[in-house]
Amino acid sequence: MTNSRNKGKNAELEVVQIFKNAGYEKSHRAQQFKGTKDSADIIVPHIGDVYQLEVKRREQVRVDEWLKKTDEEAGEEKIPVVIHRRNGEPWKVTMMFSDWISDVKGLYPPAE
């Protein structure tokens, strides 16, 4: 049986490494607190100023539950994002559609 604490730590380290490989060299695991807006799973400079990043590696996907918790932790200041995967599958990102469309509009403004 895998220790869930180690599995969570390893998942966070795996995602941090992906961010580092993408050029975010100062990415790191966050020290865990009590589910507040300051307790994201990982810290990615600049991205973490906008997004509350939660990492989950579980076989039972409970994305609605995870997104709700992350939204509560994000408060009004940040956009909740859940980075998740099952064993042997690629990482996925889940966020609220309303947040995603706002980001897309910022990157790709609608044609006049």
All heavy atoms as an XYZ file, in Angstrom:
915
protein
N       0.840     -1.181      0.000
C       0.000      0.000      0.000
C       0.887      1.247      0.000
O       1.843      1.341      0.742
C      -0.904     -0.020      1.227
C      -1.740      1.224      1.373
S      -2.756      1.177      2.863
C      -4.305      0.775      2.112
N       0.551      2.195     -0.852
C       1.315      3.426     -0.957
C       0.889      4.398      0.127
O      -0.294      4.602      0.358
C       1.088      4.078     -2.334
O       1.427      3.145     -3.340
C       1.922      5.313     -2.498
N       1.856      5.007      0.780
C       1.574      6.024      1.774
C       1.008      7.249      1.052
O       1.656      7.818      0.178
C       2.876      6.362      2.500
C       2.697      7.421      3.544
O       2.095      8.464      3.314
N       3.256      7.168      4.715
N      -0.205      7.673      1.403
C      -0.872      8.765      0.687
C      -0.118     10.087      0.823
O      -0.117     10.892     -0.103
C      -2.313      8.919      1.146
O      -2.369      9.246      2.514
N       0.533     10.302      1.959
C       1.309     11.532      2.126
C       2.479     11.561      1.146
O       2.724     12.572      0.495
C       1.812     11.653      3.562
C       2.652     12.920      3.765
C       3.093     13.070      5.179
N       1.972     13.578      5.955
C       1.986     13.725      7.256
N       3.046     13.389      7.942
N       0.950     14.211      7.891
N       3.190     10.433      1.030
C       4.296     10.370      0.078
C       3.808     10.466     -1.355
O       4.453     11.079     -2.203
C       5.106      9.085      0.268
C       6.005      9.154      1.486
O       6.368     10.242      1.949
N       6.366      8.005      2.023
N       2.667      9.843     -1.643
C       2.106      9.901     -2.990
C       1.766     11.344     -3.353
O       2.065     11.807     -4.458
C       0.866      9.019     -3.090
C       0.316      8.900     -4.496
C      -0.830      7.915     -4.540
C      -1.395      7.782     -5.942
N      -2.512      6.841     -5.990
N       1.167     12.081     -2.428
C       0.851     13.482     -2.663
C       2.097     14.329     -2.854
O       2.164     15.161     -3.757
N       3.087     14.095     -2.018
C       4.358     14.820     -2.135
C       5.002     14.541     -3.479
O       5.444     15.461     -4.173
C       5.293     14.396     -1.001
C       6.685     14.983     -1.091
C       7.574     14.450      0.023
C       9.010     14.894     -0.163
N       9.889     14.348      0.873
N       5.040     13.272     -3.872
C       5.647     12.905     -5.154
C       4.887     13.513     -6.325
O       5.496     13.938     -7.309
C       5.737     11.385     -5.297
C       6.749     10.788     -4.349
O       7.676     11.451     -3.892
N       6.572      9.519     -4.020
N       3.565     13.566     -6.234
C       2.760     14.186     -7.288
C       3.092     15.671     -7.399
O       3.281     16.195     -8.506
C       1.271     13.987     -7.000
N       3.175     16.343     -6.267
C       3.514     17.767     -6.277
C       4.901     17.985     -6.861
O       5.106     18.903     -7.670
C       3.421     18.333     -4.866
C       1.999     18.386     -4.351
C       1.896     18.659     -2.861
O       2.940     18.928     -2.215
O       0.771     18.585     -2.329
N       5.859     17.149     -6.480
C       7.218     17.278     -7.019
C       7.246     17.028     -8.530
O       7.986     17.687     -9.264
C       8.167     16.321     -6.306
C       8.485     16.684     -4.853
C       9.263     15.554     -4.177
C       9.252     18.000     -4.779
N       6.432     16.099     -8.986
C       6.348     15.808    -10.417
C       5.813     17.024    -11.188
O       6.357     17.409    -12.221
C       5.437     14.604    -10.631
C       5.415     14.081    -12.039
C       4.564     12.831    -12.184
O       4.327     12.109    -11.179
O       4.120     12.581    -13.313
N       4.770     17.649    -10.663
C       4.203     18.822    -11.316
C       5.181     19.996    -11.248
O       5.351     20.732    -12.223
C       2.829     19.187    -10.714
C       2.322     20.522    -11.249
C       1.820     18.078    -11.011
N       5.847     20.168    -10.121
C       6.865     21.217    -10.005
C       7.939     21.023    -11.072
O       8.365     21.979    -11.726
C       7.483     21.237     -8.583
C       8.802     22.007     -8.558
C       6.502     21.833     -7.586
N       8.359     19.789    -11.283
C       9.387     19.521    -12.292
C       8.895     19.874    -13.696
O       9.654     20.386    -14.515
C       9.840     18.062    -12.238
C      11.071     17.795    -13.081
C      12.261     18.659    -12.676
O      12.646     18.701    -11.510
N      12.842     19.374    -13.623
N       7.627     19.631    -13.975
C       7.057     20.005    -15.270
C       7.118     21.521    -15.450
O       7.498     22.020    -16.516
C       5.612     19.475    -15.407
C       5.623     17.943    -15.478
C       4.917     20.074    -16.633
C       4.256     17.300    -15.314
N       6.763     22.267    -14.403
C       6.861     23.723    -14.474
C       8.314     24.160    -14.667
O       8.602     25.047    -15.472
C       6.274     24.382    -13.221
C       4.792     24.595    -13.290
C       3.934     23.815    -12.537
C       4.245     25.586    -14.097
C       2.554     24.012    -12.586
C       2.876     25.790    -14.162
C       2.028     24.995    -13.405
N       9.241     23.526    -13.948
C      10.658     23.872    -14.108
C      11.123     23.599    -15.530
O      11.836     24.410    -16.128
C      11.508     23.102    -13.095
C      11.369     23.635    -11.686
C      12.265     22.889    -10.709
C      12.175     23.516     -9.327
N      13.114     22.907     -8.381
N      10.726     22.470    -16.089
C      11.097     22.133    -17.464
C      10.526     23.132    -18.468
O      11.071     23.307    -19.552
C      10.636     20.717    -17.822
C      11.388     19.648    -17.063
O      12.440     19.892    -16.458
N      10.850     18.447    -17.049
N       9.418     23.779    -18.089
C       8.793     24.784    -18.948
C       9.404     26.175    -18.758
O       8.972     27.134    -19.393
C       7.289     24.830    -18.680
N      10.414     26.274    -17.885
C      11.102     27.540    -17.692
C      10.804     28.252    -16.391
O      11.371     29.308    -16.115
N       9.931     27.709    -15.569
C       9.606     28.312    -14.273
C      10.506     27.691    -13.202
O      10.060     26.917    -12.368
C       8.122     28.101    -13.943
C       7.195     28.756    -14.938
C       6.721     28.057    -16.039
C       6.820     30.087    -14.782
C       5.881     28.666    -16.965
C       5.985     30.700    -15.696
C       5.521     29.982    -16.783
O       4.689     30.579    -17.700
N      11.801     28.045    -13.273
C      12.825     27.393    -12.455
C      12.622     27.549    -10.957
O      13.080     26.716    -10.181
C      14.223     27.910    -12.825
C      14.701     27.485    -14.194
C      14.310     28.484    -15.287
O      13.794     29.576    -14.951
O      14.509     28.157    -16.467
N      11.949     28.603    -10.525
C      11.784     28.845     -9.089
C      10.534     28.178     -8.515
O      10.163     28.433     -7.375
C      11.774     30.343     -8.812
C      13.123     30.979     -9.100
C      13.156     32.422     -8.706
C      14.536     32.992     -8.986
N      14.640     34.394     -8.585
N       9.889     27.321     -9.289
C       8.716     26.591     -8.794
C       9.137     25.657     -7.670
O      10.227     25.102     -7.685
C       8.092     25.773     -9.924
O       7.720     26.606    -10.985
N       8.233     25.485     -6.688
C       8.539     24.590     -5.569
C       7.252     24.190     -4.850
O       6.208     24.806     -5.030
C       9.512     25.254     -4.586
C       8.986     26.507     -3.960
N       9.039     27.729     -4.591
C       8.376     26.729     -2.776
C       8.498     28.649     -3.807
N       8.083     28.064     -2.698
N       7.366     23.150     -4.049
C       6.243     22.745     -3.193
C       6.034     23.810     -2.125
O       6.980     24.415     -1.646
C       6.547     21.418     -2.483
C       6.472     20.223     -3.365
C       6.692     18.929     -2.569
N       5.550     18.692     -1.691
C       5.643     18.366     -0.409
N       6.800     18.224      0.178
N       4.559     18.153      0.312
N       4.793     23.996     -1.750
C       4.486     24.945     -0.681
C       4.408     24.199      0.639
O       4.085     23.021      0.676
C       3.151     25.630     -0.967
N       4.690     24.897      1.694
C       4.471     24.329      3.016
C       2.969     24.318      3.251
O       2.286     25.315      3.021
C       5.169     25.176      4.079
C       5.066     24.591      5.464
C       5.876     25.397      6.463
O       6.541     26.364      6.117
N       5.806     24.998      7.698
N       2.444     23.200      3.684
C       1.005     23.065      3.847
C       0.535     23.681      5.158
O       1.142     23.489      6.196
C       0.606     21.587      3.802
C       0.859     20.974      2.440
C       0.033     21.649      1.357
O      -1.170     21.611      1.397
N       0.697     22.259      0.399
N      -0.587     24.411      5.077
C      -1.203     25.006      6.244
C      -2.616     24.452      6.397
O      -2.821     23.264      6.192
C      -1.188     26.541      6.131
C       0.195     27.105      6.190
C       0.845     27.494      5.038
C       0.866     27.210      7.395
C       2.133     28.001      5.084
C       2.157     27.723      7.458
C       2.788     28.118      6.299
N      -3.576     25.274      6.670
C      -4.916     24.788      7.000
C      -5.959     25.138      5.950
O      -7.035     25.606      6.272
C      -5.347     25.359      8.347
C      -4.506     24.880      9.501
C      -4.997     25.447     10.805
C      -4.151     24.955     11.952
N      -4.566     25.517     13.221
N      -5.672     24.934      4.681
C      -6.670     25.163      3.660
C      -7.090     26.615      3.529
O      -8.260     26.921      3.435
N      -6.123     27.501      3.519
C      -6.418     28.915      3.324
C      -5.907     29.340      1.962
O      -5.260     28.567      1.255
C      -5.734     29.770      4.406
O      -4.318     29.671      4.231
C      -6.115     29.318      5.799
N      -6.181     30.586      1.594
C      -5.741     31.071      0.286
C      -4.220     31.064      0.153
O      -3.695     31.125     -0.942
C      -6.297     32.460      0.017
C      -5.802     33.523      0.951
C      -6.453     34.844      0.656
C      -5.984     35.898      1.647
N      -6.611     37.157      1.440
N      -3.519     30.984      1.258
C      -2.063     30.952      1.220
C      -1.507     29.528      1.231
O      -0.316     29.341      1.401
C      -1.498     31.718      2.420
C      -1.892     33.183      2.390
O      -1.919     33.750      1.286
O      -2.171     33.743      3.461
N      -2.367     28.529      1.047
C      -1.892     27.151      1.173
C      -2.015     26.352     -0.124
O      -2.440     25.211     -0.113
C      -2.657     26.441      2.299
O      -4.017     26.315      1.944
N      -1.648     26.961     -1.231
C      -1.614     26.216     -2.492
C      -0.627     25.059     -2.349
O       0.298     25.108     -1.535
C      -1.192     27.137     -3.631
N      -0.823     23.997     -3.137
C       0.081     22.848     -3.068
C       1.463     23.175     -3.608
O       2.467     22.680     -3.105
C      -0.489     21.667     -3.859
C      -1.646     21.002     -3.145
O      -1.816     21.221     -1.937
O      -2.368     20.241     -3.808
N       1.500     23.980     -4.670
C       2.778     24.349     -5.262
C       2.816     25.849     -5.506
O       1.770     26.480     -5.662
C       3.054     23.588     -6.586
C       1.966     23.871     -7.612
C       3.202     22.092     -6.325
C       2.244     23.275     -8.979
N       4.013     26.386     -5.495
C       4.225     27.804     -5.751
C       4.961     27.933     -7.079
O       6.039     27.361     -7.257
C       5.079     28.460     -4.639
C       4.430     28.254     -3.258
C       5.333     29.926     -4.938
C       3.084     28.880     -3.090
N       4.351     28.668     -7.995
C       4.968     28.956     -9.289
C       4.967     30.477     -9.412
O       3.897     31.084     -9.526
C       4.189     28.312    -10.457
C       4.870     28.612    -11.777
C       4.057     26.806    -10.244
N       6.157     31.099     -9.332
C       6.208     32.556     -9.394
C       5.413     33.099    -10.578
O       5.435     32.533    -11.665
C       7.702     32.856     -9.528
C       8.348     31.712     -8.804
C       7.488     30.520     -9.168
N       4.720     34.182    -10.364
C       3.856     34.883    -11.307
C       2.549     34.129    -11.537
O       1.485     34.710    -11.421
C       4.555     35.184    -12.633
C       5.857     35.896    -12.458
N       5.950     37.159    -11.919
C       7.120     35.509    -12.714
C       7.222     37.518    -11.862
N       7.955     36.547    -12.331
N       2.595     32.860    -11.851
C       1.377     32.077    -12.064
C       0.613     31.961    -10.742
O      -0.602     32.096    -10.702
C       1.702     30.689    -12.645
C       2.211     30.849    -14.078
C       0.496     29.766    -12.608
C       2.677     29.566    -14.715
N       1.336     31.715     -9.656
C       0.725     31.578     -8.350
C       0.110     32.867     -7.820
O      -0.658     32.840     -6.867
N       0.447     33.992     -8.457
C      -0.179     35.262     -8.071
C      -1.618     35.331     -8.581
O      -2.428     36.079     -8.057
C       0.611     36.441     -8.646
C       2.011     36.548     -8.069
O       2.258     35.970     -6.986
O       2.858     37.195     -8.709
N      -1.913     34.558     -9.622
C      -3.222     34.596    -10.268
C      -4.033     33.335     -9.980
O      -5.235     33.391     -9.803
C      -3.057     34.762    -11.797
C      -4.397     34.730    -12.512
C      -2.287     36.039    -12.116
N      -3.352     32.183     -9.933
C      -4.034     30.896     -9.808
C      -3.735     30.222     -8.473
O      -2.591     30.222     -8.007
C      -3.588     29.951    -10.925
C      -3.923     30.454    -12.299
C      -2.959     31.082    -13.077
C      -5.195     30.297    -12.830
C      -3.263     31.551    -14.349
C      -5.508     30.760    -14.090
C      -4.535     31.390    -14.845
O      -4.837     31.858    -16.101
N      -4.761     29.623     -7.897
C      -4.610     28.750     -6.722
C      -4.413     27.338     -7.278
O      -5.331     26.774     -7.862
C      -5.862     28.828     -5.846
C      -5.827     27.958     -4.627
C      -5.002     28.578     -3.501
O      -4.619     29.735     -3.554
N      -4.735     27.797     -2.483
N      -3.226     26.766     -7.138
C      -2.883     25.487     -7.756
C      -2.981     24.341     -6.755
O      -2.280     24.320     -5.749
C      -1.473     25.549     -8.337
C      -1.232     26.654     -9.374
C       0.230     26.712     -9.762
C      -2.126     26.466    -10.584
N      -3.857     23.399     -7.057
C      -4.059     22.205     -6.236
C      -3.635     21.001     -7.080
O      -4.006     20.902     -8.250
C      -5.531     22.095     -5.844
C      -5.870     20.926     -4.970
C      -5.529     21.166     -3.509
O      -5.295     22.317     -3.108
O      -5.493     20.167     -2.759
N      -2.844     20.103     -6.510
C      -2.363     18.927     -7.224
C      -2.972     17.673     -6.608
O      -2.919     17.487     -5.392
C      -0.815     18.847     -7.175
C      -0.312     17.592     -7.870
C      -0.193     20.096     -7.797
N      -3.528     16.816     -7.458
C      -4.137     15.558     -6.996
C      -3.701     14.418     -7.909
O      -3.801     14.521     -9.126
C      -5.673     15.638     -7.038
C      -6.272     16.708     -6.165
C      -6.153     16.348     -4.712
C      -6.866     17.368     -3.837
N      -6.608     17.130     -2.439
N      -3.218     13.342     -7.307
C      -2.944     12.111     -8.056
C      -3.692     10.995     -7.348
O      -3.244     10.460     -6.331
C      -1.451     11.801     -8.127
C      -1.171     10.749     -9.209
C       0.287     10.443     -9.334
N       0.578      9.276     -8.505
C       1.775      8.928     -8.098
N       2.814      9.671     -8.390
N       1.946      7.862     -7.371
N      -4.864     10.698     -7.883
C      -5.744      9.714     -7.254
C      -6.411      8.869     -8.319
O      -6.645      9.317     -9.436
C      -6.844     10.417     -6.449
C      -6.320     11.412     -5.436
C      -6.762     11.074     -4.042
N      -6.194     11.968     -3.062
C      -6.858     12.922     -2.448
N      -8.123     13.141     -2.719
N      -6.260     13.669     -1.548
N      -6.762      7.668     -7.953
C      -7.474      6.787     -8.869
C      -8.949      7.159     -8.959
O      -9.557      7.044    -10.010
C      -7.310      5.318     -8.453
C      -5.885      4.808     -8.647
C      -5.369      5.010    -10.071
O      -5.972      4.472    -11.018
O      -4.363      5.725    -10.241
N      -9.522      7.578     -7.845
C     -10.912      8.037     -7.852
C     -10.911      9.539     -8.117
O     -10.445     10.325     -7.295
C     -11.595      7.749     -6.527
C     -11.904      6.301     -6.304
C     -12.755      6.114     -5.053
O     -12.658      6.883     -4.110
N     -13.575      5.084     -5.067
N     -11.423      9.910     -9.272
C     -11.438     11.321     -9.657
C     -12.679     11.981     -9.053
O     -13.801     11.568     -9.317
C     -11.427     11.469    -11.193
C     -11.530     12.930    -11.592
C     -10.163     10.841    -11.757
N     -12.444     12.991     -8.250
C     -13.508     13.761     -7.605
C     -13.320     15.232     -7.922
O     -13.207     16.075     -7.031
C     -13.487     13.523     -6.099
C     -13.761     12.089     -5.715
C     -13.717     11.911     -4.237
N     -14.060     10.541     -3.908
C     -13.747      9.954     -2.771
N     -13.101     10.626     -1.832
N     -14.099      8.710     -2.540
N     -13.258     15.511     -9.212
C     -12.868     16.833     -9.655
C     -13.816     17.925     -9.165
O     -13.368     19.020     -8.820
C     -12.677     16.866    -11.194
C     -13.982     16.788    -11.932
C     -11.870     18.062    -11.600
N     -15.110     17.660     -9.087
C     -16.045     18.679     -8.580
C     -15.730     19.024     -7.120
O     -15.707     20.200     -6.739
C     -17.489     18.207     -8.713
C     -17.950     18.143    -10.159
O     -17.458     18.947    -10.976
O     -18.792     17.287    -10.464
N     -15.478     18.004     -6.330
C     -15.132     18.196     -4.915
C     -13.822     18.967     -4.787
O     -13.707     19.907     -3.994
C     -15.015     16.820     -4.262
C     -14.605     16.787     -2.837
C     -14.452     15.359     -2.332
O     -15.340     14.527     -2.598
O     -13.423     15.086     -1.682
N     -12.825     18.577     -5.569
C     -11.516     19.240     -5.503
C     -11.607     20.697     -5.948
O     -11.012     21.577     -5.333
C     -10.497     18.515     -6.362
C     -10.275     17.084     -6.019
C     -10.489     16.458     -4.814
C      -9.805     16.075     -6.896
N     -10.164     15.137     -4.901
C      -9.736     14.861     -6.169
C      -9.419     16.052     -8.225
C      -9.302     13.668     -6.717
C      -8.986     14.860     -8.785
C      -8.929     13.684     -8.036
N     -12.360     20.938     -7.024
C     -12.473     22.294     -7.539
C     -13.224     23.193     -6.549
O     -12.841     24.347     -6.342
C     -13.167     22.293     -8.904
C     -13.092     23.586     -9.700
C     -11.655     24.051     -9.895
C     -13.775     23.408    -11.043
N     -14.229     22.653     -5.902
C     -14.970     23.427     -4.901
C     -14.052     23.828     -3.744
O     -14.039     24.985     -3.319
C     -16.157     22.617     -4.375
C     -16.977     23.367     -3.359
C     -18.149     22.549     -2.856
C     -18.904     23.326     -1.798
N     -19.966     22.556     -1.187
N     -13.271     22.874     -3.239
C     -12.342     23.158     -2.141
C     -11.291     24.188     -2.570
O     -10.986     25.126     -1.834
C     -11.651     21.870     -1.699
C     -10.624     22.069     -0.594
C      -9.988     20.745     -0.215
C      -8.918     20.900      0.831
N      -7.623     21.279      0.276
N     -10.766     24.030     -3.772
C      -9.751     24.951     -4.271
C     -10.341     26.345     -4.458
O      -9.687     27.345     -4.162
C      -9.157     24.426     -5.594
O      -8.680     23.100     -5.379
C      -7.995     25.286     -6.064
N     -11.590     26.407     -4.909
C     -12.267     27.685     -5.070
C     -12.413     28.391     -3.722
O     -12.190     29.601     -3.614
C     -13.635     27.471     -5.716
C     -14.353     28.770     -6.022
O     -13.702     29.722     -6.486
O     -15.576     28.830     -5.798
N     -12.765     27.641     -2.690
C     -12.880     28.216     -1.345
C     -11.538     28.750     -0.866
O     -11.462     29.826     -0.258
C     -13.419     27.171     -0.373
C     -14.871     26.810     -0.620
C     -15.328     25.574      0.142
O     -14.511     24.971      0.882
O     -16.499     25.191     -0.006
N     -10.469     28.004     -1.134
C      -9.134     28.426     -0.711
C      -8.633     29.612     -1.527
O      -7.856     30.422     -1.032
C      -8.152     27.266     -0.837
C      -8.431     26.151      0.143
C      -7.548     24.934     -0.066
O      -6.747     24.924     -1.026
O      -7.661     23.985      0.717
N      -9.085     29.721     -2.773
C      -8.619     30.791     -3.663
C      -9.147     32.151     -3.248
O      -8.510     33.175     -3.510
C      -9.044     30.479     -5.103
N     -10.303     32.166     -2.608
C     -10.911     33.435     -2.240
C     -11.283     34.231     -3.486
O     -11.453     33.677     -4.566
N     -11.387     35.526     -3.339
C     -11.746     36.403     -4.460
C     -10.532     36.784     -5.297
O     -10.678     37.262     -6.412
C     -12.418     37.682     -3.923
C     -13.738     37.437     -3.232
C     -14.810     36.925     -4.184
O     -14.880     37.422     -5.323
O     -15.574     36.024     -3.784
N      -9.345     36.584     -4.743
C      -8.128     37.075     -5.382
C      -7.558     36.161     -6.457
O      -6.863     36.610     -7.349
C      -7.029     37.316     -4.332
C      -7.388     38.315     -3.254
C      -8.190     37.704     -2.125
O      -8.032     36.502     -1.857
O      -9.000     38.428     -1.521
N      -7.825     34.849     -6.356
C      -7.182     33.906     -7.266
C      -8.192     33.034     -8.000
O      -9.327     32.881     -7.567
C      -6.202     33.016     -6.497
C      -5.021     33.766     -5.927
C      -4.039     32.814     -5.300
C      -2.841     33.556     -4.740
N      -1.856     32.625     -4.176
N      -7.739     32.458     -9.083
C      -8.543     31.551     -9.893
C      -8.196     30.123     -9.495
O      -7.026     29.742     -9.519
C      -8.259     31.775    -11.391
C      -8.673     33.191    -11.791
C      -8.963     30.723    -12.244
C      -8.194     33.611    -13.166
N      -9.193     29.310     -9.112
C      -8.904     27.929     -8.703
C      -8.580     27.028     -9.898
O      -9.290     27.042    -10.903
C     -10.206     27.487     -8.030
C     -11.268     28.324     -8.660
C     -10.615     29.638     -8.994
N      -7.505     26.264     -9.755
C      -7.068     25.319    -10.787
C      -6.670     24.018    -10.105
O      -5.894     24.026     -9.151
C      -5.864     25.872    -11.587
C      -5.327     24.833    -12.558
C      -6.246     27.150    -12.318
N      -7.194     22.902    -10.614
C      -6.826     21.584    -10.105
C      -6.025     20.870    -11.191
O      -6.491     20.707    -12.319
C      -8.065     20.751     -9.719
C      -7.636     19.385     -9.194
C      -8.904     21.483     -8.682
N      -4.814     20.469    -10.841
C      -3.945     19.700    -11.729
C      -4.020     18.271    -11.217
O      -3.700     18.013    -10.064
C      -2.501     20.242    -11.674
C      -2.482     21.741    -12.028
C      -1.589     19.437    -12.595
C      -1.188     22.431    -11.684
N      -4.453     17.333    -12.077
C      -4.729     15.987    -11.567
C      -4.448     14.916    -12.606
O      -4.399     15.181    -13.812
C      -6.196     15.893    -11.104
C      -7.184     16.214    -12.187
N      -7.776     15.243    -12.955
C      -7.676     17.392    -12.615
C      -8.598     15.817    -13.810
N      -8.559     17.129    -13.631
N      -4.244     13.696    -12.091
C      -4.103     12.532    -12.966
C      -4.291     11.254    -12.173
O      -4.110     11.218    -10.960
C      -2.767     12.514    -13.681
C      -1.576     12.067    -12.839
C      -0.338     11.931    -13.720
N       0.834     11.523    -12.991
C       1.205     10.251    -12.791
N       0.468      9.266    -13.251
N       2.298      9.965    -12.124
N      -4.649     10.215    -12.885
C      -4.637      8.857    -12.356
C      -3.279      8.258    -12.681
O      -2.550      8.750    -13.546
C      -5.727      8.016    -13.015
C      -7.121      8.394    -12.610
C      -8.116      7.486    -13.306
N      -9.449      7.717    -12.786
C     -10.541      7.535    -13.481
N     -10.485      7.111    -14.730
N     -11.713      7.755    -12.944
N      -2.935      7.152    -12.028
C      -1.675      6.479    -12.322
C      -1.620      6.094    -13.798
O      -2.603      5.603    -14.351
C      -1.524      5.221    -11.469
C      -1.320      5.550    -10.007
O      -0.848      6.631     -9.662
N      -1.681      4.634     -9.137
N      -0.487      6.323    -14.423
C      -0.279      5.924    -15.807
C      -0.949      6.818    -16.833
O      -0.894      6.535    -18.026
N      -1.579      7.891    -16.407
C      -2.249      8.808    -17.326
C      -1.528     10.154    -17.322
O      -0.795     10.470    -16.391
C      -3.715      9.005    -16.926
C      -4.556      7.764    -17.118
C      -6.038      8.023    -16.863
O      -6.435      9.185    -16.606
O      -6.803      7.048    -16.932
N      -1.760     10.968    -18.355
C      -1.143     12.299    -18.381
C      -1.817     13.251    -17.398
O      -2.966     13.031    -16.994
C      -1.365     12.768    -19.825
C      -2.556     12.016    -20.292
C      -2.522     10.694    -19.569
N      -1.104     14.300    -17.041
C      -1.656     15.322    -16.165
C      -2.726     16.102    -16.913
O      -2.602     16.360    -18.107
C      -0.555     16.272    -15.687
C       0.316     15.655    -14.649
C       1.564     15.126    -14.837
C       0.007     15.482    -13.264
N       2.043     14.640    -13.647
C       1.112     14.844    -12.669
C      -1.094     15.797    -12.469
C       1.144     14.525    -11.317
C      -1.058     15.477    -11.123
C       0.051     14.852    -10.560
N      -3.763     16.497    -16.201
C      -4.859     17.292    -16.743
C      -5.056     18.513    -15.855
O      -4.693     18.506    -14.687
C      -6.142     16.469    -16.774
C      -6.043     15.238    -17.658
C      -7.221     14.305    -17.417
C      -7.083     13.018    -18.206
N      -6.184     12.065    -17.571
N      -5.666     19.542    -16.426
C      -5.977     20.758    -15.683
C      -7.483     20.972    -15.743
O      -8.077     20.914    -16.813
C      -5.259     21.982    -16.283
C      -5.723     23.265    -15.627
C      -3.755     21.828    -16.156
N      -8.096     21.238    -14.589
C      -9.519     21.531    -14.528
C      -9.709     22.882    -13.849
O      -9.093     23.157    -12.822
C     -10.276     20.443    -13.734
O     -10.099     19.186    -14.395
C     -11.752     20.757    -13.642
N     -10.542     23.694    -14.465
C     -10.889     24.995    -13.900
C     -12.308     25.334    -14.336
O     -12.870     24.674    -15.212
C      -9.891     26.072    -14.328
C      -9.808     26.303    -15.820
S      -8.433     27.353    -16.364
C      -8.731     28.882    -15.535
N     -12.880     26.343    -13.725
C     -14.220     26.772    -14.085
C     -14.186     27.370    -15.497
O     -13.255     28.110    -15.843
C     -14.745     27.815    -13.093
C     -14.842     27.307    -11.663
S     -15.962     25.917    -11.463
C     -17.514     26.735    -11.750
N     -15.202     27.055    -16.294
C     -15.258     27.551    -17.665
C     -15.262     29.076    -17.698
O     -14.605     29.693    -18.539
C     -16.489     26.992    -18.387
C     -16.579     27.422    -19.823
C     -15.706     26.906    -20.767
C     -17.533     28.339    -20.226
C     -15.773     27.300    -22.085
C     -17.612     28.742    -21.542
C     -16.729     28.224    -22.484
N     -15.971     29.704    -16.772
C     -16.031     31.171    -16.736
C     -14.642     31.784    -16.530
O     -14.317     32.820    -17.124
C     -16.992     31.651    -15.657
O     -16.601     31.153    -14.390
N     -13.805     31.137    -15.723
C     -12.429     31.612    -15.533
C     -11.602     31.391    -16.794
O     -10.823     32.250    -17.212
C     -11.767     30.902    -14.351
C     -12.386     31.276    -13.028
O     -12.854     32.419    -12.885
O     -12.393     30.422    -12.120
N     -11.786     30.240    -17.404
C     -11.030     29.908    -18.615
C     -11.356     30.874    -19.748
O     -10.461     31.381    -20.412
C     -11.321     28.463    -19.030
C     -10.572     28.047    -20.245
C      -9.284     27.603    -20.308
C     -11.056     28.031    -21.588
N      -8.952     27.314    -21.603
C     -10.024     27.572    -22.413
C     -12.277     28.366    -22.173
C     -10.152     27.432    -23.789
C     -12.415     28.230    -23.544
C     -11.363     27.768    -24.336
N     -12.643     31.142    -19.966
C     -13.028     32.022    -21.068
C     -12.505     33.435    -20.837
O     -12.096     34.118    -21.779
C     -14.557     31.995    -21.331
C     -14.894     32.544    -22.713
C     -15.336     32.755    -20.295
C     -14.637     31.614    -23.828
N     -12.460     33.883    -19.595
C     -11.883     35.199    -19.293
C     -10.402     35.228    -19.644
O      -9.910     36.211    -20.214
C     -12.064     35.547    -17.815
O     -13.413     35.740    -17.513
N      -9.690     34.163    -19.309
C      -8.271     34.084    -19.649
C      -8.069     34.062    -21.158
O      -7.181     34.735    -21.693
C      -7.630     32.836    -19.029
C      -7.435     32.968    -17.532
O      -7.671     34.064    -16.980
O      -7.056     31.962    -16.908
N      -8.885     33.294    -21.847
C      -8.773     33.208    -23.309
C      -9.033     34.571    -23.944
O      -8.312     34.987    -24.853
C      -9.740     32.133    -23.865
C      -9.862     32.226    -25.373
C      -9.270     30.743    -23.455
N     -10.054     35.265    -23.455
C     -10.354     36.591    -24.003
C      -9.189     37.552    -23.783
O      -8.931     38.418    -24.609
C     -11.634     37.149    -23.386
C     -12.890     36.543    -23.971
C     -14.139     37.101    -23.324
C     -14.377     38.521    -23.731
N     -15.655     39.065    -23.215
N      -8.496     37.395    -22.652
C      -7.337     38.238    -22.395
C      -6.182     37.950    -23.341
O      -5.452     38.842    -23.751
N      -6.031     36.689    -23.701
C      -4.948     36.298    -24.614
C      -5.320     36.493    -26.087
O      -4.485     36.862    -26.911
C      -4.592     34.824    -24.399
C      -3.960     34.473    -23.052
C      -3.886     32.956    -22.885
C      -2.577     35.092    -22.961
N      -6.576     36.238    -26.396
C      -7.063     36.289    -27.776
C      -8.349     37.096    -27.815
O      -9.445     36.531    -27.822
C      -7.325     34.878    -28.313
C      -6.149     33.950    -28.166
C      -6.097     33.027    -27.126
C      -5.072     34.018    -29.033
C      -5.003     32.177    -26.990
C      -3.977     33.195    -28.908
C      -3.962     32.271    -27.863
O      -2.879     31.433    -27.722
N      -8.245     38.405    -27.845
C      -9.455     39.241    -27.845
C     -10.361     38.896    -29.028
O      -9.859     38.567    -30.114
C      -8.908     40.674    -27.969
C      -7.490     40.585    -27.533
C      -7.022     39.202    -27.886
N     -11.673     38.985    -28.825
C     -12.598     38.707    -29.928
C     -12.360     39.666    -31.094
O     -11.962     40.811    -30.888
C     -13.978     38.940    -29.299
C     -13.777     38.879    -27.832
C     -12.367     39.302    -27.589
N     -12.610     39.176    -32.295
C     -12.454     40.027    -33.495
C     -13.487     41.142    -33.455
O     -14.598     40.968    -32.970
C     -12.634     39.175    -34.750
N     -13.096     42.279    -33.948
C     -14.007     43.430    -33.991
C     -15.058     43.238    -35.043
O     -14.969     42.753    -36.061
C     -13.188     44.707    -34.288
C     -12.256     45.047    -33.144
C     -12.980     45.522    -31.898
O     -13.976     46.244    -31.995
O     -12.542     45.143    -30.808
